[in-house]
Amino acid sequence: MKYNLLGRSGLKVSNLAIGTMNYGNADPSQALFSLGVKEAKKNIDLCIDGGINLVDTSDGYAKGASEEVLGEAIKGKRNDLLIASKVWNPMGDGPNDIGLSRYHIISACEASLKRLKIDHIDIYLAHKWDGMTPLEEIMEAFDSLVRTGKVRYIGCSNFSGWHLMKSLAVADKDSRQRFICQQIHYTLQSREAENELIPIAISEELGTLVWSPLAGGLLTGKYKRGESGPKGSRHFERKWKNPPIHDEDKLYNIIDTIIEIANNRSVPPSQISLAWLLSRPTVTSLIIGGRSEKQFSENLPAADLILSDEELEKLNKVSKPKLLYPYWHQQFMGKERFSEADLGLHKWHMGY
């Protein structure tokens, strides 16, 4: 396991993290929230033994039940783990039980602390953007949580580029705590983050945590061209659309390349998908989940897997997205003056 500094901070996090979206109860019919305390403890122990020190959750997972299960599962292990949680989600029927108002951020944090049975959250993230609340109020509320010791660091998730940049600007203007990381979706089949979010992370020294790095199982190698997905899988049988599949033929070309490289290395395809992400700029940690010990055991070695330049080139080429405007114009007319942050997008399109 490797440990990376999280953005412009002194906090070191493992390059793989535990995701808890499937924690919540022991009802197997609830696919997303099917793990109870007993299974969660096994997962936590396995990951700690593998060197993972970061666990990610949210009050929005199973309406808080994920945090409750996690709180029970980490008893006696708190000093071994960093806990990340998120706020925004509707936690009641009241008009102020959602979003990023000062009222909701502070009350939601206090509720999460109770469910988790801890006295502080290590990384507290805005789960989504709130366009109704002034950013000055949002950043002041997060700042107050850090200053009162309830939160150590703050971040955001699923923001667009201008959301993120404006948040940082407001924090800097008012001398508030700024986001040290973003949590985003980013995979071989979904590289939109390279347009703005990765360049901003390079420029502003943000860490990048990746949720669903295997695209909900799409990039594990279990989905093959012309074949049905495994029984019980959540994509094609259940019409899963998150993340969306915009080009199925391209997806299978990516999967074919992943499987080819995996076969040559005699490793599971999922490790190739994860190792590619870990090679990308600013990517600090990948949030992996799973319902079985086998899934975790297969994915943990990816933390130390280094792909060759030839393998990376194959994966970059087969997954390369189209350049949107204004990026194609920038590359055509202004590449002589690109910064390192500009190259966070453009270098993958130059030379192929």
C-alpha positions in Angstrom: 0.0 0.0 0.0 1.2 3.5 -0.8 0.3 6.7 1.1 -0.1 10.0 -0.5 -0.5 13.5 0.8 -4.0 14.7 0.4 -3.8 17.9 -1.7 -2.1 20.9 0.0 -2.2 19.3 3.5 0.0 17.1 5.7 -2.5 14.3 5.8 -1.4 11.0 4.3 -4.1 8.7 2.9 -3.8 5.2 1.4 -4.1 5.1 -2.3 -7.1 2.7 -1.9 -10.0 3.6 0.4 -13.0 1.6 1.7 -16.4 2.6 0.3 -19.4 2.0 2.4 -22.3 2.8 0.1 -23.5 -0.8 0.5 -23.5 -0.7 4.3 -26.9 -0.4 5.9 -28.7 -3.6 6.8 -28.5 -7.3 6.4 -31.4 -7.5 3.9 -30.0 -9.1 0.7 -32.9 -7.8 -1.4 -31.6 -4.2 -0.8 -28.7 -4.5 -3.3 -27.0 -1.2 -2.5 -27.4 -1.4 1.3 -27.1 -5.1 2.0 -24.2 -5.3 4.4 -24.8 -5.4 8.2 -22.4 -4.9 11.0 -21.0 -8.5 10.9 -20.0 -8.3 7.3 -18.8 -4.7 7.6 -16.4 -5.7 10.4 -14.9 -8.3 8.2 -14.4 -5.8 5.3 -12.9 -3.2 7.7 -10.5 -5.8 9.2 -9.4 -7.1 5.8 -8.7 -3.6 4.5 -6.8 -2.5 7.6 -4.7 -5.6 7.3 -4.0 -4.6 3.7 -2.9 -1.1 4.8 -5.9 1.0 4.0 -6.4 3.9 6.3 -9.3 5.8 4.8 -13.0 4.9 5.0 -15.6 6.9 3.0 -19.3 7.2 3.9 -22.2 9.7 3.7 -25.3 10.5 5.7 -27.2 9.9 2.4 -26.3 6.2 2.2 -29.3 4.3 3.5 -30.6 7.5 5.2 -27.8 7.4 7.8 -27.8 3.6 8.3 -24.5 3.3 6.5 -22.9 5.6 9.1 -24.5 3.6 11.9 -23.2 0.3 10.7 -19.7 1.8 10.1 -19.7 3.3 13.6 -20.3 -0.2 15.0 -17.7 -1.8 12.7 -14.9 0.5 13.6 -15.2 0.1 17.4 -11.7 -0.3 18.8 -10.2 0.6 15.4 -10.7 4.4 15.3 -7.0 5.2 15.6 -6.3 3.0 12.6 -8.6 4.9 10.3 -9.5 8.2 8.8 -13.2 8.8 8.4 -14.7 10.8 5.5 -18.3 11.6 5.4 -20.5 13.9 3.3 -23.4 16.4 3.7 -26.2 17.8 1.5 -28.6 14.9 1.4 -32.3 15.1 2.6 -32.4 13.7 6.1 -35.9 14.7 7.0 -39.1 16.2 5.6 -38.4 19.7 6.7 -37.5 22.5 4.2 -34.1 22.9 5.8 -33.2 19.2 6.0 -31.3 19.3 2.7 -28.6 21.3 1.0 -25.6 23.3 2.3 -27.1 26.0 4.4 -25.3 26.8 7.6 -28.2 25.3 9.5 -28.1 22.0 7.6 -24.3 21.6 7.4 -23.8 22.0 11.2 -26.8 19.9 12.3 -26.0 17.2 9.7 -22.4 17.0 11.0 -23.6 16.7 14.6 -26.0 13.9 13.6 -23.2 12.1 11.6 -20.9 12.2 14.6 -23.6 10.6 16.8 -24.3 7.8 14.2 -20.6 7.2 13.7 -20.0 7.3 17.5 -16.9 9.5 17.1 -15.9 12.9 18.2 -14.6 14.3 14.9 -14.8 13.6 11.2 -11.4 13.6 9.5 -12.6 14.7 6.0 -16.1 16.3 5.6 -17.3 16.9 2.1 -20.1 18.7 0.4 -21.8 15.8 -1.4 -23.3 17.9 -4.1 -23.6 21.5 -5.2 -26.2 23.8 -3.6 -26.9 26.7 -5.9 -29.5 28.2 -3.5 -27.1 28.9 -0.6 -24.5 31.7 -0.9 -21.0 30.4 -1.0 -19.9 32.7 1.7 -22.4 30.9 4.0 -21.3 27.5 2.9 -17.6 28.1 3.4 -18.1 29.8 6.7 -20.1 26.9 8.0 -17.4 24.4 7.0 -14.8 26.7 8.5 -16.6 26.8 11.8 -16.7 23.0 12.0 -12.9 22.9 11.6 -12.3 25.6 14.1 -14.5 23.9 16.7 -12.8 20.6 16.2 -15.7 18.6 14.8 -14.0 18.3 11.4 -10.3 18.2 10.5 -10.4 18.9 6.7 -13.0 19.8 4.2 -13.7 18.9 0.5 -16.4 18.7 -2.1 -17.9 16.1 -4.4 -19.5 16.2 -7.8 -18.9 19.9 -8.3 -18.4 21.3 -11.8 -15.3 23.3 -12.6 -16.8 26.7 -11.9 -18.4 25.5 -8.7 -15.1 24.3 -7.4 -13.1 27.3 -8.5 -15.6 29.8 -7.1 -15.6 27.9 -3.8 -11.9 28.2 -3.5 -11.9 31.8 -4.4 -14.5 32.6 -1.7 -12.6 30.7 0.9 -9.4 32.5 0.0 -11.1 36.0 -0.1 -12.6 35.5 3.4 -9.6 33.7 4.9 -11.6 30.5 5.5 -10.6 26.9 5.4 -10.5 25.8 1.7 -11.3 22.5 0.2 -8.2 20.2 0.2 -9.8 17.6 -2.0 -12.5 16.7 -4.4 -14.4 13.4 -4.7 -15.3 12.7 -8.3 -16.3 10.0 -10.8 -13.4 9.2 -13.1 -12.7 6.0 -15.0 -11.4 4.7 -18.3 -14.9 4.9 -19.8 -15.7 8.2 -18.2 -12.9 10.8 -18.6 -15.0 14.0 -18.5 -13.1 15.1 -15.3 -10.1 15.8 -17.4 -11.8 18.8 -19.0 -11.8 21.0 -15.9 -11.7 19.1 -12.6 -8.2 17.5 -13.0 -6.6 20.7 -14.4 -8.1 22.7 -11.4 -6.8 20.1 -9.0 -3.3 20.5 -10.5 -3.4 24.3 -10.4 -4.9 24.5 -6.9 -3.0 21.6 -5.4 -6.2 19.6 -4.6 -6.2 15.9 -3.9 -8.6 13.7 -6.0 -10.6 10.9 -4.5 -12.4 8.7 -7.0 -15.8 7.1 -6.4 -16.8 4.0 -8.3 -13.4 3.6 -10.0 -14.6 0.4 -11.6 -17.7 2.1 -12.9 -20.0 0.0 -10.8 -18.3 -3.2 -12.0 -18.3 -2.4 -15.7 -14.5 -2.4 -15.8 -13.9 -5.6 -13.8 -13.8 -7.8 -16.9 -17.1 -9.6 -16.0 -19.0 -7.8 -18.7 -17.9 -9.0 -22.2 -19.0 -8.2 -25.7 -22.0 -10.3 -26.8 -22.5 -11.8 -23.3 -25.0 -11.2 -20.6 -23.7 -9.8 -17.3 -23.3 -12.2 -14.4 -26.5 -13.2 -12.5 -27.4 -10.5 -10.0 -25.1 -7.9 -11.6 -26.5 -4.4 -11.4 -25.9 -3.0 -14.9 -27.6 -4.7 -17.8 -30.0 -6.9 -15.8 -31.3 -4.0 -13.7 -30.8 -1.3 -16.4 -28.3 0.5 -14.2 -27.6 3.9 -15.7 -25.2 5.4 -13.2 -22.6 5.9 -14.6 -24.3 6.3 -18.0 -22.9 4.3 -21.0 -22.8 6.7 -23.9 -21.0 4.5 -26.4 -21.4 0.8 -25.8 -19.0 -0.2 -28.6 -16.2 2.0 -27.2 -16.9 0.6 -23.8 -16.3 -3.0 -25.0 -13.1 -1.9 -26.9 -11.9 -0.5 -23.5 -12.9 -3.7 -21.7 -11.1 -5.9 -24.4 -7.9 -3.9 -23.9 -8.1 -4.2 -20.1 -8.6 -7.9 -20.4 -5.7 -8.3 -22.8 -3.3 -6.5 -20.5 -4.6 -8.4 -17.5 -4.1 -11.7 -19.2 -0.6 -10.8 -20.2 0.2 -10.0 -16.6 -1.9 -12.8 -15.1 -3.8 -10.5 -12.8 -7.6 -9.7 -12.5 -8.8 -7.1 -15.0 -10.0 -4.9 -12.2 -6.4 -4.3 -11.1 -5.5 -2.9 -14.5 -8.5 -0.5 -14.4 -7.4 0.7 -10.9 -3.7 0.9 -11.7 -4.5 3.2 -14.7 -6.4 5.6 -12.5 -3.6 5.6 -9.9 -1.2 6.8 -12.7 -3.3 9.9 -13.3 -2.3 13.4 -12.1 -3.7 14.4 -8.6 -5.4 11.1 -8.1 -4.8 10.4 -4.4 -7.0 7.5 -3.5 -9.6 5.2 -5.1 -12.7 4.3 -3.1 -13.4 0.6 -3.6 -16.4 -1.3 -2.4 -17.6 -4.8 -2.5 -19.8 -7.4 -0.9 -17.3 -10.2 -0.6 -13.8 -10.9 0.7 -12.9 -12.1 -2.8 -13.6 -8.7 -4.3 -11.4 -6.8 -1.8 -8.6 -9.4 -2.1 -8.6 -9.1 -5.9 -8.4 -5.3 -5.8 -6.0 -4.6 -3.0 -2.8 -5.5 -5.0 -3.7 -2.7 -7.5 -2.3 -0.3 -4.9 1.3 -1.4 -5.9 0.7 -2.2 -9.5 2.7 0.0 -12.0 1.7 -0.2 -15.6 4.3 0.1 -18.3 4.4 3.1 -20.7 3.2 0.8 -23.5 0.3 -0.5 -21.4 -0.7 3.1 -20.4 -0.5 4.2 -24.1 -2.9 1.4 -25.1 -5.4 2.3 -22.4 -5.1 6.0 -23.1 -5.7 5.6 -26.8 -8.6 3.2 -26.6 -10.4 5.4 -24.1 -9.5 8.8 -25.4 -12.5 11.1 -25.4 -13.2 13.8 -28.0 -11.9 17.3 -27.3 -14.8 19.6 -26.7 -14.8 23.4 -27.3 -12.9 25.4 -26.3 -10.3 22.7 -25.7 -9.8 21.7 -29.3 -9.3 25.4 -30.2 -6.8 25.9 -27.4 -4.8 22.9 -28.6 -5.0 24.1 -32.2 -4.1 27.7 -31.6 -2.4 28.1 -28.2 -0.5 24.9 -27.1 2.8 26.8 -27.1 1.7 28.5 -23.9 0.2 25.6 -22.0 0.8 25.3 -18.2 1.1 22.0 -16.3 -2.5 22.4 -15.4 -3.5 22.7 -19.1 -1.6 19.6 -19.9 -3.7 17.8 -17.3 -6.1 17.6 -20.2 -4.2 18.2 -23.4 -1.2 16.0 -23.1 -3.4 12.9 -23.5 -4.5 14.3 -26.9 -1.1 15.4 -28.2 0.9 12.8 -29.9 -1.7 10.2 -30.7 
